[in-house]
Amino acid sequence: MTGWATLEVTQGERGIVTVRLHRPQARNALTAEMMRELTEVARLYRTRTDIRAVILAGAADYFSAGADLTAVRPDGDRAALTLLQLREAMLAGPDMCRAWEEIEPVTIAAIEGYCVGGACALVLACDFRIMGEGAAMRLPEVPLGINMSWRTLPRLTSLVGPARAKQFAIFGEFADAARCAAWGMADEVTHKGGALTAAEAWAAKIAGLPPLPVRMTKEAVNAANAANHYAASFMDRDQYLLTFGTEDLREGVAAFFAKRPPNFTGN
């Protein structure tokens, strides 16, 4: 399929679709345009009865560097927005993740290299995650001075439990493929460069099953697992707006770009 500026979308045999992030000039960093396209493609395939599985992949050496940090710099475009406009703009991330979570065909993320921040939130909204050796996931938001939003924490907690969810989100450190598998964030670890091939094998297995009970089972499990997710996370974009205006965020982002340790004060 053509017409996507930041994605490569192909539909193969047996109703298997592959969606590749494609912004090589920026290590697949998530922009507003890419998030909009990811949301649109998810909604396109949400209820397609001819589609059995959707694979989400990045580049051969990296999945995504996460959201573009220039968007949260004090001199960024968002500084000119009203609080109401900014709050509305904050729906892009959670809407994207929800759109992928609501796809009725089975979704499988194939992860090579680093998968950071918003990209990590995105793959946590998929049904399965397959990682190549050397791949790693990270949520750097808290060490930068902002909360982890996009309604990610309930999904993370459901996968790994409360203590590991706190460890992963608060410390903001990379979890390699072996740790992700041990914790329940990855469903298979394969050799480096083999994540997409393994995801295709999973998709082919899904395609060989009767589609109606597969979709019913996915929907039932998601409904049972996510019954309280919205109640636990509906305020996270307002929490983001609160932390977005802090001196600690400015310090965290400035320290990141200057490659120096931050000096947080709680302001």
PASEBA-1860 file (N, C-alpha, C; in nm, 3 decimals):
! residues 267
1> MTGWATLE> 0.084/-0.119/0.000/0.000/0.000/0.000/0.087/0.124/0.000 ~ 0.043/0.228/-0.068/0.118/0.352/-0.075/0.037/0.464/-0.013 ~ 0.098/0.582/-0.006/0.027/0.698/0.045/0.061/0.734/0.188 ~ 0.151/0.658/0.251/0.193/0.688/0.386/0.328/0.759/0.383 ~ 0.340/0.868/0.457/0.465/0.945/0.458/0.568/0.887/0.552 ~ 0.524/0.822/0.661/0.618/0.776/0.764/0.611/0.626/0.788 ~ 0.530/0.557/0.709/0.512/0.413/0.727/0.529/0.341/0.594 ~ 0.566/0.215/0.604/0.561/0.125/0.490/0.463/0.013/0.525
9> VTQGERGI> 0.355/0.002/0.450/0.248/-0.093/0.480/0.235/-0.191/0.365 ~ 0.245/-0.320/0.396/0.232/-0.423/0.294/0.134/-0.529/0.342 ~ 0.054/-0.578/0.250/-0.039/-0.687/0.281/0.006/-0.810/0.206 ~ 0.042/-0.912/0.283/0.092/-1.035/0.223/-0.017/-1.139/0.209 ~ 0.025/-1.262/0.198/-0.069/-1.372/0.182/-0.137/-1.405/0.314 ~ -0.250/-1.470/0.305/-0.326/-1.523/0.419/-0.372/-1.414/0.516 ~ -0.387/-1.291/0.464/-0.440/-1.184/0.547/-0.344/-1.131/0.651 ~ -0.215/-1.132/0.621/-0.114/-1.083/0.715/-0.062/-0.949/0.664
17> VTVRLHRP> -0.074/-0.847/0.747/-0.030/-0.712/0.713/0.095/-0.679/0.795 ~ 0.191/-0.614/0.731/0.310/-0.566/0.801/0.317/-0.414/0.792 ~ 0.326/-0.350/0.906/0.339/-0.204/0.915/0.478/-0.173/0.968 ~ 0.558/-0.104/0.888/0.694/-0.068/0.928/0.704/0.082/0.953 ~ 0.760/0.119/1.066/0.795/0.259/1.089/0.904/0.297/0.991 ~ 0.893/0.414/0.928/0.992/0.449/0.826/1.024/0.598/0.831 ~ 1.107/0.635/0.929/1.169/0.768/0.933/1.318/0.748/0.961 ~ 1.391/0.688/0.868/1.531/0.653/0.894/1.618/0.773/0.925
25> QARNALTA> 1.581/0.891/0.875/1.660/1.011/0.901/1.654/1.053/1.047 ~ 1.556/1.000/1.122/1.540/1.038/1.263/1.523/0.916/1.352 ~ 1.577/0.803/1.310/1.573/0.679/1.388/1.430/0.642/1.427 ~ 1.338/0.668/1.336/1.195/0.638/1.357/1.135/0.709/1.477 ~ 1.188/0.826/1.510/1.131/0.904/1.620/0.986/0.938/1.587 ~ 0.902/0.931/1.689/0.759/0.954/1.669/0.729/1.103/1.662 ~ 0.675/1.145/1.549/0.628/1.282/1.533/0.475/1.281/1.533 ~ 0.417/1.400/1.534/0.271/1.408/1.526/0.219/1.341/1.400
33> EMMRELTE> 0.292/1.359/1.289/0.251/1.298/1.163/0.255/1.146/1.170 ~ 0.363/1.091/1.227/0.374/0.946/1.236/0.266/0.890/1.329 ~ 0.241/0.956/1.441/0.137/0.908/1.532/0.000/0.913/1.465 ~ -0.025/1.016/1.387/-0.152/1.025/1.315/-0.165/0.910/1.215 ~ -0.057/0.881/1.143/-0.063/0.773/1.045/-0.076/0.637/1.113 ~ -0.008/0.618/1.225/-0.020/0.492/1.298/-0.162/0.472/1.349 ~ -0.224/0.580/1.391/-0.364/0.573/1.436/-0.455/0.541/1.319 ~ -0.433/0.606/1.205/-0.516/0.584/1.088/-0.505/0.441/1.036
41> VARLYRTR> -0.383/0.388/1.032/-0.366/0.253/0.979/-0.427/0.151/1.073 ~ -0.419/0.175/1.204/-0.482/0.085/1.300/-0.633/0.085/1.284 ~ -0.690/0.202/1.266/-0.835/0.210/1.246/-0.878/0.149/1.113 ~ -0.790/0.157/1.015/-0.819/0.098/0.885/-0.836/-0.053/0.896 ~ -0.751/-0.116/0.978/-0.754/-0.262/0.989/-0.831/-0.312/1.111 ~ -0.893/-0.223/1.184/-0.956/-0.262/1.310/-1.055/-0.376/1.294 ~ -1.145/-0.367/1.197/-1.250/-0.468/1.183/-1.250/-0.536/1.046 ~ -1.139/-0.527/0.975/-1.133/-0.592/0.843/-1.143/-0.744/0.861
49> TDIRAVIL> -1.243/-0.805/0.800/-1.262/-0.949/0.819/-1.164/-1.033/0.737 ~ -1.098/-0.971/0.639/-1.001/-1.046/0.558/-0.861/-1.043/0.617 ~ -0.842/-0.972/0.728/-0.710/-0.960/0.791/-0.705/-1.047/0.915 ~ -0.601/-1.128/0.926/-0.586/-1.219/1.040/-0.485/-1.169/1.142 ~ -0.381/-1.100/1.096/-0.277/-1.053/1.188/-0.211/-0.928/1.132 ~ -0.169/-0.840/1.221/-0.098/-0.718/1.183/0.035/-0.716/1.258 ~ 0.144/-0.712/1.183/0.279/-0.707/1.241/0.327/-0.562/1.240 ~ 0.381/-0.517/1.351/0.438/-0.382/1.363/0.588/-0.396/1.379
57> AGAADYFS> 0.665/-0.333/1.291/0.810/-0.347/1.292/0.878/-0.213/1.272 ~ 1.006/-0.207/1.307/1.087/-0.089/1.282/1.194/-0.121/1.180 ~ 1.310/-0.061/1.196/1.422/-0.089/1.106/1.496/-0.215/1.153 ~ 1.592/-0.256/1.073/1.666/-0.378/1.105/1.752/-0.362/1.231 ~ 1.797/-0.239/1.259/1.888/-0.216/1.371/1.824/-0.141/1.488 ~ 1.705/-0.089/1.469/1.636/-0.017/1.577/1.488/-0.017/1.548 ~ 1.410/-0.011/1.656/1.266/0.001/1.639/1.228/0.148/1.632 ~ 1.254/0.223/1.740/1.226/0.367/1.740/1.295/0.432/1.858
65> AGADLTAV> 1.341/0.555/1.835/1.403/0.633/1.942/1.299/0.700/2.031 ~ 1.171/0.678/2.004/1.066/0.736/2.087/1.022/0.872/2.036 ~ 0.947/0.942/2.118/0.897/1.074/2.079/1.013/1.171/2.062 ~ 0.999/1.262/1.968/1.102/1.362/1.941/1.108/1.460/2.059 ~ 1.221/1.462/2.130/1.233/1.546/2.249/1.230/1.695/2.219 ~ 1.253/1.733/2.094/1.244/1.876/2.063/1.103/1.928/2.088 ~ 1.006/1.836/2.091/0.867/1.878/2.113/0.842/1.922/2.256 ~ 0.929/1.883/2.350/0.908/1.925/2.489/1.015/2.023/2.535
73> RPDGDRAA> 1.095/2.075/2.445/1.190/2.179/2.483/1.114/2.309/2.510 ~ 1.161/2.390/2.604/1.091/2.513/2.639/1.068/2.606/2.521 ~ 1.154/2.599/2.420/1.140/2.687/2.304/1.067/2.618/2.189 ~ 1.003/2.505/2.216/0.933/2.432/2.112/0.801/2.496/2.073 ~ 0.738/2.438/1.970/0.613/2.493/1.919/0.502/2.492/2.023 ~ 0.505/2.396/2.115/0.398/2.384/2.211/0.390/2.502/2.307 ~ 0.500/2.576/2.319/0.500/2.691/2.409/0.398/2.796/2.366 ~ 0.359/2.795/2.238/0.266/2.895/2.187/0.120/2.851/2.202
81> LTLLQLRE> 0.095/2.730/2.246/-0.040/2.679/2.258/-0.103/2.719/2.391 ~ -0.235/2.734/2.391/-0.307/2.753/2.517/-0.309/2.620/2.591 ~ -0.341/2.625/2.719/-0.347/2.503/2.798/-0.453/2.408/2.743 ~ -0.566/2.462/2.700/-0.671/2.380/2.643/-0.625/2.315/2.513 ~ -0.556/2.391/2.427/-0.504/2.335/2.302/-0.398/2.228/2.329 ~ -0.315/2.254/2.427/-0.211/2.159/2.462/-0.271/2.029/2.516 ~ -0.376/2.043/2.597/-0.444/1.924/2.651/-0.505/1.843/2.539 ~ -0.562/1.910/2.439/-0.618/1.841/2.325/-0.509/1.769/2.246
89> AMLAGPDM> -0.394/1.835/2.229/-0.284/1.774/2.155/-0.231/1.650/2.225 ~ -0.249/1.644/2.357/-0.198/1.531/2.434/-0.276/1.402/2.409 ~ -0.385/1.409/2.332/-0.461/1.288/2.301/-0.394/1.203/2.192 ~ -0.300/1.260/2.119/-0.242/1.187/2.005/-0.179/1.055/2.048 ~ -0.099/1.056/2.153/-0.032/0.934/2.199/-0.129/0.829/2.251 ~ -0.214/0.865/2.348/-0.310/0.764/2.397/-0.406/0.715/2.291 ~ -0.448/0.804/2.198/-0.537/0.761/2.091/-0.467/0.659/2.000 ~ -0.339/0.682/1.972/-0.263/0.589/1.889/-0.254/0.452/1.955
97> CRAWEEIE> -0.218/0.450/2.083/-0.205/0.322/2.154/-0.340/0.251/2.165 ~ -0.445/0.327/2.192/-0.578/0.266/2.202/-0.620/0.209/2.068 ~ -0.589/0.280/1.958/-0.626/0.230/1.826/-0.559/0.096/1.797 ~ -0.433/0.082/1.837/-0.365/-0.046/1.815/-0.419/-0.154/1.908 ~ -0.455/-0.117/2.029/-0.512/-0.214/2.123/-0.647/-0.265/2.074 ~ -0.721/-0.180/2.000/-0.856/-0.214/1.956/-0.861/-0.285/1.821 ~ -0.747/-0.307/1.756/-0.747/-0.384/1.631/-0.797/-0.525/1.662 ~ -0.898/-0.571/1.590/-0.952/-0.705/1.616/-0.860/-0.818/1.572
105> PVTIAAIE> -0.793/-0.809/1.456/-0.691/-0.910/1.425/-0.578/-0.905/1.529 ~ -0.508/-1.015/1.542/-0.399/-1.023/1.639/-0.285/-0.933/1.595 ~ -0.226/-0.860/1.690/-0.115/-0.769/1.661/0.013/-0.822/1.723 ~ 0.122/-0.814/1.647/0.251/-0.867/1.691/0.358/-0.763/1.661 ~ 0.430/-0.720/1.764/0.540/-0.625/1.745/0.671/-0.701/1.731 ~ 0.746/-0.670/1.625/0.878/-0.729/1.602/0.982/-0.622/1.632 ~ 1.064/-0.645/1.734/1.151/-0.541/1.788/1.298/-0.579/1.773 ~ 1.372/-0.496/1.705/1.518/-0.507/1.696/1.577/-0.377/1.750
113> GYCVGGAC> 1.691/-0.386/1.816/1.756/-0.266/1.867/1.674/-0.199/1.976 ~ 1.684/-0.068/1.983/1.620/0.004/2.092/1.475/0.041/2.059 ~ 1.393/0.035/2.162/1.251/0.071/2.154/1.224/0.157/2.276 ~ 1.209/0.288/2.256/1.217/0.384/2.366/1.088/0.465/2.379 ~ 1.052/0.496/2.503/0.947/0.594/2.532/0.815/0.562/2.467 ~ 0.766/0.655/2.384/0.638/0.637/2.319/0.631/0.513/2.234 ~ 0.742/0.473/2.173/0.745/0.350/2.094/0.726/0.228/2.184 ~ 0.783/0.234/2.302/0.763/0.126/2.399/0.617/0.121/2.441
121> ALVLACDF> 0.556/0.238/2.465/0.414/0.244/2.498/0.331/0.181/2.386 ~ 0.370/0.204/2.262/0.296/0.151/2.148/0.303/-0.001/2.144 ~ 0.421/-0.059/2.159/0.431/-0.205/2.149/0.364/-0.273/2.268 ~ 0.357/-0.204/2.382/0.286/-0.261/2.497/0.136/-0.269/2.473 ~ 0.087/-0.193/2.374/-0.055/-0.199/2.337/-0.084/-0.310/2.238 ~ 0.020/-0.377/2.188/0.001/-0.489/2.096/-0.023/-0.617/2.175 ~ -0.070/-0.720/2.105/-0.099/-0.847/2.172/0.028/-0.922/2.211 ~ 0.126/-0.923/2.121/0.251/-0.997/2.145/0.370/-0.911/2.104
129> RIMGEGAA> 0.484/-0.940/2.169/0.609/-0.871/2.138/0.719/-0.976/2.121 ~ 0.788/-0.969/2.007/0.899/-1.059/1.979/1.024/-0.974/1.963 ~ 1.130/-1.009/2.034/1.252/-0.928/2.036/1.371/-1.008/1.986 ~ 1.454/-0.944/1.906/1.581/-1.003/1.867/1.683/-0.984/1.978 ~ 1.781/-1.071/1.984/1.889/-1.054/2.082/1.956/-0.920/2.059 ~ 1.983/-0.850/2.165/2.040/-0.717/2.155/1.936/-0.607/2.157 ~ 1.808/-0.643/2.142/1.702/-0.544/2.151/1.677/-0.507/2.297 ~ 1.621/-0.389/2.319/1.594/-0.344/2.455/1.484/-0.240/2.454
137> MRLPEVPL> 1.408/-0.235/2.564/1.302/-0.137/2.579/1.331/-0.046/2.697 ~ 1.280/0.078/2.688/1.306/0.175/2.794/1.196/0.280/2.797 ~ 1.159/0.322/2.918/1.070/0.437/2.939/1.151/0.545/3.011 ~ 1.201/0.646/2.940/1.289/0.746/3.001/1.217/0.867/3.060 ~ 1.084/0.866/3.059/1.009/0.988/3.092/1.038/1.039/3.232 ~ 1.027/0.953/3.334/1.044/1.000/3.472/1.183/1.061/3.495 ~ 1.292/0.998/3.452/1.423/1.062/3.471/1.439/1.194/3.396 ~ 1.355/1.217/3.294/1.358/1.345/3.223/1.278/1.454/3.295
145> GINMSWRT> 1.190/1.412/3.387/1.113/1.510/3.463/0.964/1.512/3.432 ~ 0.913/1.412/3.356/0.771/1.406/3.327/0.717/1.268/3.365 ~ 0.585/1.260/3.378/0.525/1.131/3.411/0.511/1.046/3.285 ~ 0.496/0.915/3.306/0.469/0.826/3.194/0.320/0.827/3.169 ~ 0.281/0.872/3.051/0.139/0.885/3.020/0.100/0.787/2.909 ~ 0.011/0.830/2.822/-0.041/0.749/2.712/-0.114/0.624/2.763 ~ -0.160/0.629/2.891/-0.234/0.518/2.954/-0.153/0.388/2.948 ~ -0.023/0.404/2.966/0.070/0.292/2.953/0.087/0.213/3.081
153> LPRLTSLV> 0.082/0.280/3.196/0.116/0.212/3.321/0.022/0.096/3.354 ~ -0.110/0.106/3.331/-0.192/-0.013/3.356/-0.155/-0.130/3.265 ~ -0.125/-0.104/3.139/-0.084/-0.213/3.049/0.046/-0.276/3.099 ~ 0.141/-0.191/3.137/0.269/-0.241/3.186/0.250/-0.323/3.313 ~ 0.170/-0.272/3.406/0.148/-0.341/3.533/0.082/-0.476/3.511 ~ -0.011/-0.484/3.416/-0.076/-0.611/3.386/0.024/-0.715/3.335 ~ 0.125/-0.670/3.264/0.224/-0.762/3.207/0.327/-0.806/3.310 ~ 0.378/-0.712/3.391/0.496/-0.743/3.472/0.470/-0.739/3.622
161> GPARAKQF> 0.354/-0.689/3.666/0.327/-0.676/3.808/0.370/-0.539/3.860 ~ 0.319/-0.499/3.978/0.341/-0.362/4.026/0.486/-0.326/4.057 ~ 0.560/-0.415/4.122/0.698/-0.379/4.160/0.787/-0.362/4.037 ~ 0.776/-0.451/3.942/0.858/-0.440/3.821/0.812/-0.323/3.735 ~ 0.681/-0.295/3.734/0.633/-0.178/3.660/0.692/-0.050/3.719 ~ 0.697/-0.041/3.851/0.758/0.076/3.915/0.907/0.084/3.881 ~ 0.976/-0.030/3.888/1.119/-0.032/3.858/1.145/0.014/3.715 ~ 1.069/-0.039/3.622/1.090/-0.008/3.480/1.057/0.138/3.451
169> AIFGEFAD> 0.948/0.189/3.507/0.904/0.325/3.476/0.980/0.431/3.555 ~ 1.008/0.406/3.681/1.071/0.509/3.765/1.220/0.522/3.733 ~ 1.291/0.412/3.725/1.435/0.420/3.699/1.465/0.459/3.554 ~ 1.376/0.425/3.463/1.395/0.462/3.324/1.514/0.397/3.258 ~ 1.550/0.278/3.304/1.667/0.208/3.250/1.626/0.109/3.142 ~ 1.721/0.078/3.054/1.694/-0.020/2.949/1.673/-0.159/3.010 ~ 1.575/-0.230/2.959/1.556/-0.372/2.990/1.587/-0.449/2.863 ~ 1.688/-0.534/2.867/1.726/-0.608/2.747/1.624/-0.717/2.718
177> AARCAAWG> 1.642/-0.784/2.606/1.544/-0.882/2.561/1.525/-0.994/2.662 ~ 1.635/-1.040/2.723/1.624/-1.148/2.820/1.541/-1.106/2.941 ~ 1.564/-0.984/2.989/1.486/-0.935/3.103/1.341/-0.915/3.064 ~ 1.318/-0.860/2.946/1.181/-0.840/2.900/1.106/-0.973/2.894 ~ 1.173/-1.078/2.848/1.109/-1.209/2.842/1.083/-1.264/2.982 ~ 1.180/-1.248/3.071/1.163/-1.297/3.208/1.051/-1.225/3.280 ~ 1.034/-1.098/3.250/0.932/-1.017/3.316/0.794/-1.031/3.252 ~ 0.787/-1.079/3.130/0.659/-1.092/3.061/0.631/-0.984/2.960
185> MADEVTHK> 0.728/-0.898/2.932/0.708/-0.794/2.830/0.737/-0.845/2.690 ~ 0.813/-0.953/2.679/0.843/-1.015/2.550/0.793/-1.159/2.552 ~ 0.738/-1.203/2.441/0.682/-1.337/2.433/0.777/-1.436/2.367 ~ 0.878/-1.385/2.296/0.981/-1.470/2.239/1.104/-1.385/2.214 ~ 1.221/-1.444/2.237/1.348/-1.381/2.203/1.415/-1.468/2.099 ~ 1.452/-1.409/1.988/1.514/-1.482/1.880/1.652/-1.425/1.852 ~ 1.724/-1.481/1.756/1.856/-1.430/1.726/1.845/-1.287/1.670 ~ 1.952/-1.213/1.680/1.953/-1.076/1.630/1.916/-1.075/1.482
193> GGALTAAE> 1.824/-0.988/1.448/1.778/-0.980/1.311/1.665/-1.077/1.277 ~ 1.625/-1.159/1.374/1.524/-1.261/1.347/1.385/-1.229/1.398 ~ 1.365/-1.110/1.456/1.236/-1.079/1.517/1.122/-1.077/1.415 ~ 1.147/-1.017/1.300/1.040/-1.008/1.200/1.005/-1.145/1.145 ~ 1.105/-1.228/1.119/1.079/-1.363/1.070/0.998/-1.443/1.172 ~ 1.034/-1.428/1.300/0.959/-1.497/1.405/0.817/-1.444/1.415 ~ 0.801/-1.312/1.401/0.667/-1.252/1.404/0.583/-1.304/1.288 ~ 0.645/-1.320/1.172/0.573/-1.374/1.056/0.529/-1.518/1.080
201> AWAAKIAG> 0.612/-1.594/1.152/0.575/-1.732/1.185/0.456/-1.733/1.281 ~ 0.456/-1.643/1.379/0.343/-1.632/1.471/0.217/-1.594/1.392 ~ 0.231/-1.497/1.302/0.117/-1.450/1.223/0.062/-1.563/1.136 ~ 0.151/-1.643/1.076/0.107/-1.755/0.994/0.032/-1.857/1.078 ~ 0.077/-1.877/1.201/0.008/-1.969/1.291/-0.133/-1.918/1.322 ~ -0.143/-1.788/1.347/-0.273/-1.726/1.371/-0.362/-1.740/1.248 ~ -0.304/-1.718/1.130/-0.381/-1.724/1.006/-0.436/-1.864/0.980 ~ -0.375/-1.965/1.038/-0.421/-2.101/1.020/-0.530/-2.142/1.116
209> LPPLPVRM> -0.568/-2.053/1.207/-0.671/-2.082/1.305/-0.805/-2.021/1.262 ~ -0.915/-2.073/1.315/-1.046/-2.016/1.279/-1.057/-1.873/1.333 ~ -1.085/-1.775/1.246/-1.074/-1.635/1.286/-1.176/-1.589/1.390 ~ -1.297/-1.644/1.386/-1.400/-1.596/1.478/-1.366/-1.624/1.624 ~ -1.334/-1.747/1.665/-1.298/-1.769/1.805/-1.168/-1.701/1.845 ~ -1.076/-1.681/1.749/-0.953/-1.608/1.781/-0.987/-1.466/1.824 ~ -1.071/-1.399/1.745/-1.108/-1.262/1.778/-1.189/-1.255/1.907 ~ -1.280/-1.350/1.926/-1.359/-1.352/2.048/-1.271/-1.371/2.171
217> TKEAVNAA> -1.173/-1.460/2.158/-1.083/-1.486/2.271/-0.999/-1.363/2.303 ~ -0.945/-1.299/2.199/-0.868/-1.177/2.221/-0.953/-1.072/2.291 ~ -1.075/-1.052/2.243/-1.162/-0.950/2.301/-1.196/-0.981/2.445 ~ -1.223/-1.108/2.476/-1.258/-1.147/2.613/-1.141/-1.128/2.708 ~ -1.022/-1.170/2.665/-0.904/-1.153/2.751/-0.875/-1.006/2.775 ~ -0.882/-0.925/2.669/-0.857/-0.782/2.685/-0.959/-0.717/2.776 ~ -1.086/-0.756/2.764/-1.190/-0.698/2.847/-1.168/-0.731/2.994 ~ -1.131/-0.855/3.022/-1.106/-0.896/3.160/-0.983/-0.827/3.217
225> NAANHYAA> -0.880/-0.815/3.135/-0.754/-0.758/3.182/-0.761/-0.608/3.199 ~ -0.834/-0.540/3.112/-0.832/-0.394/3.109/-0.953/-0.329/3.173 ~ -1.028/-0.404/3.252/-1.153/-0.353/3.308/-1.133/-0.223/3.386 ~ -1.020/-0.211/3.456/-0.995/-0.092/3.537/-0.885/-0.002/3.481 ~ -0.840/-0.030/3.360/-0.729/0.048/3.304/-0.763/0.195/3.288 ~ -0.883/0.224/3.238/-0.919/0.364/3.217/-0.929/0.439/3.350 ~ -0.987/0.374/3.450/-1.000/0.438/3.581/-0.864/0.469/3.641 ~ -0.764/0.386/3.610/-0.631/0.405/3.666/-0.548/0.507/3.589
233> SFMDRDQY> -0.591/0.544/3.467/-0.502/0.625/3.383/-0.570/0.745/3.318 ~ -0.697/0.771/3.346/-0.765/0.878/3.273/-0.706/1.015/3.302 ~ -0.633/1.028/3.413/-0.575/1.157/3.449/-0.432/1.172/3.401 ~ -0.376/1.075/3.332/-0.231/1.083/3.308/-0.192/1.194/3.211 ~ -0.282/1.236/3.121/-0.243/1.348/3.036/-0.247/1.479/3.114 ~ -0.335/1.491/3.214/-0.333/1.610/3.298/-0.210/1.610/3.390 ~ -0.169/1.492/3.433/-0.043/1.482/3.508/0.074/1.522/3.420 ~ 0.068/1.483/3.293/0.171/1.524/3.199/0.174/1.676/3.186
241> LLTFGTED> 0.056/1.737/3.174/0.049/1.883/3.162/0.107/1.951/3.286 ~ 0.084/1.890/3.402/0.141/1.945/3.525/0.293/1.939/3.521 ~ 0.347/1.823/3.487/0.493/1.811/3.483/0.553/1.885/3.365 ~ 0.474/1.906/3.258/0.524/1.977/3.141/0.565/2.119/3.175 ~ 0.502/2.180/3.276/0.532/2.318/3.311/0.634/2.334/3.420 ~ 0.703/2.228/3.460/0.795/2.236/3.573/0.937/2.274/3.530 ~ 1.009/2.330/3.626/1.151/2.357/3.604/1.230/2.227/3.590 ~ 1.184/2.123/3.659/1.254/1.994/3.651/1.251/1.937/3.509
249> LREGVAAF> 1.140/1.954/3.438/1.137/1.908/3.299/1.237/1.986/3.215 ~ 1.238/2.117/3.230/1.334/2.197/3.154/1.477/2.154/3.184 ~ 1.503/2.128/3.312/1.636/2.084/3.352/1.667/1.946/3.295 ~ 1.569/1.855/3.301/1.591/1.720/3.251/1.621/1.717/3.103 ~ 1.544/1.792/3.025/1.564/1.794/2.881/1.695/1.866/2.846 ~ 1.722/1.977/2.916/1.848/2.049/2.891/1.968/1.962/2.922 ~ 1.961/1.886/3.032/2.071/1.797/3.068/2.087/1.686/2.966 ~ 1.974/1.637/2.912/1.980/1.532/2.810/2.055/1.581/2.687
257> FAKRPPNF> 2.019/1.700/2.639/2.084/1.751/2.518/2.229/1.792/2.545 ~ 2.259/1.837/2.668/2.395/1.875/2.702/2.480/1.756/2.745 ~ 2.415/1.640/2.760/2.483/1.516/2.801/2.554/1.534/2.935 ~ 2.478/1.589/3.033/2.531/1.608/3.167/2.428/1.558/3.268 ~ 2.469/1.532/3.394/2.372/1.490/3.495/2.275/1.603/3.527 ~ 2.146/1.574/3.544/2.051/1.680/3.579/2.058/1.715/3.728 ~ 2.010/1.833/3.760/2.000/1.878/3.899/1.854/1.910/3.928 ~ 1.779/1.812/3.976/1.637/1.830/3.999/1.612/1.891/4.137
265> TGN> 1.512/1.977/4.146/1.482/2.049/4.270/1.339/2.024/4.320 ~ 1.255/1.961/4.239/1.117/1.941/4.278/1.026/2.056/4.239 ~ 1.079/2.151/4.161/1.001/2.265/4.116/0.957/2.249/3.972
END
